[in-house]
Amino acid sequence: MKKFNFHFTSLLLAAVFSSFSIYSAAQKLIPLPNFKPAWVQEYKPFRIAGNLYYVGSYELGCYLITTPQGHILINTGLPGSDTMIRQHVEELGFKISDVRILLTNQAHFDHVGGFAAIKKLTGAQIMVQEMDAPVLADGGNSDYLMGGHGLIFQPVKADRLLHDRDTVKLGDMQIVVLHHPGHTKGASSFLFDVKDEARTYRVLIANIPTLLDDTKFPGMPTYTHAEKDYAYTLDAMKNLQFDLWFAAHAGQFDLHKKYKPGDGYHPEVFSDRAGYDAAISDCYQDYLKRLDKKVSTP
């Protein structure tokens, strides 16, 4: 049975919704389009491999990459999750104030909801794929599916626009940006090396290209080339090479089957090529079904 930390989760839910109330008063935020308790359920942070750490919730993957020159944070969860992330970073022995760069797999509210708060707290540079930058800047109002109804999260502007195959550098870290559009127009995966006492690992933090229910092929007025982008991404992702892989959602890479809080340091449990191939294959099958639906719809 899964252990649910009711006390911490209640505190985090309070932070999420108090944050939401504060921002909605100032920014007139609309209600969250979706919410799942696992998105704010406490999950003990841990060292994944070398200088890569998991600092997210039970279901929303947030990743800390540390360097002597400062740290990189990938994804921030929902609005209010900055409280949890800060606690996790400090529990691991690091300072949230040392975060220098913020990245995201996708500009949806459940992954960038804490960007503005962490930016304010740390002064970190926000770097986002150029196609997701407008969504970040208008608080999700221009999102091709969920947009058009008002602000979903606190808006924040990017300090650097990223493009396919760009490199993000901090200290000895070099992170290659891979543009994998579809789930959002600027959805991105990240490829980089980390090293421990024994070896170097090639790490992929993937944006798995799941299809949302309302995505239409070949496209929609708000995303005219959705089908083409999904086709590109599915083809590109099946050929990626890596040693360890992770994703924006813990369930997408079976975190809870591979690691239990309190387990020792075992990076190799995340070297799951078969699991990655299955995740991409599932997305491809959904893509084919959506193509069939397009053909059969008058």
C-alpha positions as CSV (number, residue, x, y, z in Angstrom):
1,M,0.0,0.0,0.0
2,K,1.3,3.5,-0.9
3,K,2.2,5.6,2.1
4,F,0.5,8.9,1.9
5,N,1.9,11.8,4.1
6,F,-1.4,13.5,5.0
7,H,0.2,16.2,7.1
8,F,2.8,17.3,4.6
9,T,0.3,17.0,1.7
10,S,-2.3,19.0,3.5
11,L,0.3,21.7,4.1
12,L,1.3,21.6,0.5
13,L,-2.3,21.7,-0.7
14,A,-2.8,24.8,1.5
15,A,0.3,26.4,0.0
16,V,-1.0,25.6,-3.5
17,F,-4.4,27.0,-2.9
18,S,-3.3,30.0,-0.8
19,S,-0.8,30.8,-3.5
20,F,-3.6,30.4,-6.0
21,S,-5.9,32.7,-4.0
22,I,-3.2,35.4,-3.7
23,Y,-2.4,35.3,-7.4
24,S,-6.0,35.2,-8.5
25,A,-6.7,38.3,-6.5
26,A,-3.7,40.1,-8.2
27,Q,-3.7,38.4,-11.5
28,K,-7.3,37.2,-11.8
29,L,-6.3,33.6,-12.3
30,I,-8.9,31.1,-13.5
31,P,-9.4,27.7,-11.6
32,L,-6.8,25.0,-12.5
33,P,-8.0,23.0,-15.5
34,N,-7.2,19.8,-13.7
35,F,-5.8,18.7,-10.4
36,K,-4.7,15.3,-8.9
37,P,-3.6,14.9,-5.3
38,A,-0.5,12.9,-6.4
39,W,0.7,16.1,-8.0
40,V,1.3,17.6,-4.5
41,Q,1.8,14.3,-2.5
42,E,5.1,14.4,-0.6
43,Y,8.0,12.3,-2.0
44,K,11.3,12.1,-0.3
45,P,14.1,13.7,-2.4
46,F,17.0,11.5,-3.4
47,R,20.2,11.4,-5.3
48,I,19.6,9.8,-8.7
49,A,23.1,9.7,-10.3
50,G,26.2,11.8,-9.8
51,N,25.1,15.4,-9.4
52,L,21.4,14.7,-10.5
53,Y,18.7,14.7,-7.8
54,Y,14.9,14.1,-7.7
55,V,13.2,17.0,-5.9
56,G,9.6,16.7,-7.2
57,S,6.4,15.3,-5.8
58,Y,5.0,11.8,-5.9
59,E,3.9,12.3,-9.5
60,L,5.4,15.6,-10.9
61,G,9.1,15.1,-11.8
62,C,11.4,18.0,-10.8
63,Y,15.1,17.6,-11.1
64,L,18.1,19.4,-9.5
65,I,21.5,19.4,-11.3
66,T,24.2,20.7,-9.0
67,T,27.5,22.4,-9.8
68,P,30.0,24.4,-7.8
69,Q,28.9,27.4,-9.9
70,G,25.3,27.0,-9.0
71,H,22.4,24.7,-9.8
72,I,19.9,24.0,-12.6
73,L,16.3,23.2,-11.8
74,I,14.1,21.4,-14.3
75,N,10.3,21.8,-13.8
76,T,8.6,23.4,-10.7
77,G,5.2,21.7,-10.4
78,L,2.0,23.5,-9.6
79,P,1.7,27.1,-8.2
80,G,2.7,26.8,-4.5
81,S,5.0,23.9,-5.1
82,D,8.0,26.1,-4.6
83,T,7.6,25.5,-0.9
84,M,8.0,21.8,-1.4
85,I,10.9,22.2,-3.8
86,R,12.8,24.5,-1.5
87,Q,12.4,22.0,1.4
88,H,13.6,19.2,-0.8
89,V,16.6,21.1,-2.0
90,E,17.6,22.0,1.5
91,E,17.0,18.5,2.8
92,L,19.6,17.3,0.3
93,G,22.1,19.8,1.7
94,F,21.9,22.5,-1.0
95,K,20.5,26.0,-1.1
96,I,17.6,27.1,-3.2
97,S,19.2,30.5,-3.6
98,D,22.0,28.8,-5.5
99,V,19.7,27.8,-8.4
100,R,20.9,29.8,-11.4
101,I,18.9,28.3,-14.3
102,L,15.2,27.2,-14.6
103,L,14.2,24.8,-17.4
104,T,11.0,23.0,-18.2
105,N,9.9,20.0,-20.3
106,Q,6.7,21.9,-21.2
107,A,4.8,25.1,-20.4
108,H,1.8,23.5,-18.7
109,F,0.6,24.7,-15.3
110,D,1.6,21.5,-13.6
111,H,5.3,21.9,-14.6
112,V,5.8,25.7,-14.6
113,G,3.4,26.8,-11.9
114,G,6.2,27.5,-9.6
115,F,8.5,29.3,-12.0
116,A,7.5,32.9,-11.0
117,A,7.9,32.2,-7.3
118,I,11.3,30.5,-7.7
119,K,12.5,33.2,-10.1
120,K,11.6,35.8,-7.5
121,L,13.3,33.7,-4.7
122,T,16.5,33.0,-6.6
123,G,16.9,35.4,-9.5
124,A,17.5,32.4,-11.7
125,Q,17.6,32.8,-15.5
126,I,14.5,31.2,-17.1
127,M,15.4,29.4,-20.3
128,V,12.5,28.0,-22.4
129,Q,12.0,26.7,-25.9
130,E,10.9,29.7,-28.0
131,M,7.5,28.2,-28.9
132,D,6.5,27.9,-25.2
133,A,7.8,31.3,-24.3
134,P,4.5,33.1,-25.1
135,V,2.5,30.6,-23.0
136,L,4.8,31.2,-20.1
137,A,4.6,35.0,-20.5
138,D,0.8,35.1,-20.5
139,G,0.2,32.5,-17.7
140,G,-1.1,29.8,-20.0
141,N,-3.7,31.9,-21.7
142,S,-2.3,31.2,-25.2
143,D,-2.0,27.4,-24.6
144,Y,-3.4,25.8,-27.7
145,L,-5.9,23.7,-25.8
146,M,-6.3,25.1,-22.3
147,G,-5.9,28.8,-23.2
148,G,-8.3,31.5,-24.1
149,H,-10.0,31.7,-20.7
150,G,-7.5,33.8,-18.7
151,L,-4.4,33.2,-16.6
152,I,-3.8,29.7,-15.2
153,F,-0.5,30.5,-13.5
154,Q,1.5,33.6,-12.6
155,P,3.0,34.9,-15.9
156,V,6.8,35.2,-16.1
157,K,9.1,36.1,-19.0
158,A,11.9,34.0,-20.4
159,D,15.4,35.3,-20.1
160,R,16.7,33.1,-22.9
161,L,14.8,31.5,-25.8
162,L,15.9,28.0,-26.6
163,H,16.0,26.2,-29.9
164,D,16.5,22.6,-31.0
165,R,20.1,21.4,-30.3
166,D,20.9,24.5,-28.2
167,T,23.3,23.9,-25.3
168,V,22.6,25.2,-21.8
169,K,25.9,25.5,-19.9
170,L,26.7,26.1,-16.2
171,G,30.1,25.2,-14.8
172,D,31.0,21.8,-16.3
173,M,27.4,20.9,-17.2
174,Q,26.3,21.0,-20.8
175,I,22.7,20.2,-21.4
176,V,21.5,19.6,-25.0
177,V,17.9,20.9,-25.7
178,L,15.8,18.6,-27.9
179,H,12.7,20.2,-29.3
180,H,9.9,17.6,-29.2
181,P,6.7,19.5,-30.1
182,G,3.2,18.2,-29.8
183,H,2.1,18.0,-26.2
184,T,3.0,21.7,-26.2
185,K,4.4,23.6,-29.1
186,G,7.7,24.1,-27.3
187,A,7.8,20.7,-25.5
188,S,11.5,19.7,-25.0
189,S,13.6,16.9,-23.7
190,F,17.1,17.3,-22.2
191,L,20.2,15.2,-22.8
192,F,23.3,15.5,-20.6
193,D,26.1,13.6,-18.8
194,V,26.5,13.1,-15.0
195,K,29.4,11.4,-13.3
196,D,29.8,9.6,-10.0
197,E,32.8,7.8,-8.5
198,A,32.4,4.8,-10.8
199,R,31.3,6.0,-14.2
200,T,29.6,8.6,-16.5
201,Y,25.9,8.3,-17.3
202,R,24.2,9.8,-20.3
203,V,20.9,11.0,-19.0
204,L,17.7,11.8,-20.9
205,I,14.9,13.8,-19.2
206,A,12.2,13.1,-21.7
207,N,9.0,14.9,-22.5
208,I,6.8,11.9,-23.4
209,P,4.6,13.0,-26.3
210,T,1.2,12.1,-24.9
211,L,-1.9,13.2,-26.8
212,L,-4.5,15.2,-25.0
213,D,-8.1,14.3,-25.6
214,D,-9.0,17.5,-27.4
215,T,-6.0,17.5,-29.7
216,K,-7.3,17.4,-33.3
217,F,-5.5,16.2,-36.4
218,P,-4.3,17.5,-38.8
219,G,-4.5,20.6,-36.6
220,M,-6.7,23.2,-35.0
221,P,-6.9,27.0,-35.4
222,T,-4.6,27.3,-32.4
223,Y,-2.2,24.7,-33.6
224,T,-2.5,24.1,-37.3
225,H,0.4,21.6,-37.7
226,A,-0.2,19.4,-34.6
227,E,-0.2,16.2,-36.5
228,K,3.0,17.0,-38.3
229,D,4.7,17.9,-35.1
230,Y,3.7,14.7,-33.4
231,A,4.9,12.7,-36.3
232,Y,8.3,14.4,-36.1
233,T,8.6,14.0,-32.4
234,L,7.7,10.3,-32.3
235,D,10.2,9.6,-35.0
236,A,13.0,11.6,-33.4
237,M,12.5,10.2,-29.9
238,K,12.6,6.5,-30.9
239,N,16.3,7.0,-32.0
240,L,17.6,8.7,-28.9
241,Q,20.5,7.0,-27.1
242,F,21.1,7.2,-23.3
243,D,22.0,5.3,-20.2
244,L,19.3,6.5,-17.8
245,W,15.9,8.1,-18.5
246,F,13.3,10.1,-16.7
247,A,10.2,12.2,-17.5
248,A,8.1,15.1,-16.5
249,H,5.6,12.7,-14.8
250,A,6.9,10.0,-12.4
251,G,4.4,7.5,-13.7
252,Q,5.7,7.8,-17.2
253,F,9.0,6.2,-16.2
254,D,7.7,4.0,-13.4
255,L,9.6,5.8,-10.7
256,H,7.7,4.0,-7.9
257,K,8.4,0.5,-9.3
258,K,12.1,1.3,-9.6
259,Y,12.8,3.3,-6.4
260,K,11.2,3.3,-2.9
261,P,12.1,6.1,-0.4
262,G,15.0,4.9,1.7
263,D,16.5,2.8,-1.1
264,G,20.3,3.1,-1.5
265,Y,22.1,4.7,-4.3
266,H,21.5,2.6,-7.4
267,P,21.5,4.6,-10.7
268,E,21.3,1.5,-12.7
269,V,17.6,0.9,-11.8
270,F,16.8,3.7,-14.2
271,S,18.6,2.2,-17.2
272,D,15.3,0.9,-18.6
273,R,15.5,1.0,-22.4
274,A,12.5,-1.4,-22.8
275,G,10.4,0.9,-20.6
276,Y,11.3,3.9,-22.7
277,D,10.6,2.1,-26.0
278,A,7.2,1.0,-24.6
279,A,6.3,4.5,-23.6
280,I,7.1,5.9,-27.0
281,S,5.3,2.9,-28.7
282,D,2.2,3.6,-26.6
283,C,2.2,7.2,-27.8
284,Y,2.6,6.1,-31.4
285,Q,-0.4,3.8,-31.1
286,D,-2.4,6.7,-29.7
287,Y,-1.2,8.8,-32.6
288,L,-2.4,6.1,-35.1
289,K,-5.8,6.0,-33.4
290,R,-6.1,9.7,-33.7
291,L,-5.2,9.5,-37.4
292,D,-8.0,6.8,-37.9
293,K,-10.4,9.1,-36.1
294,K,-9.5,11.9,-38.4
295,V,-10.1,9.8,-41.5
296,S,-13.5,8.4,-40.1
297,T,-14.8,11.8,-39.0
298,P,-16.9,13.4,-41.8
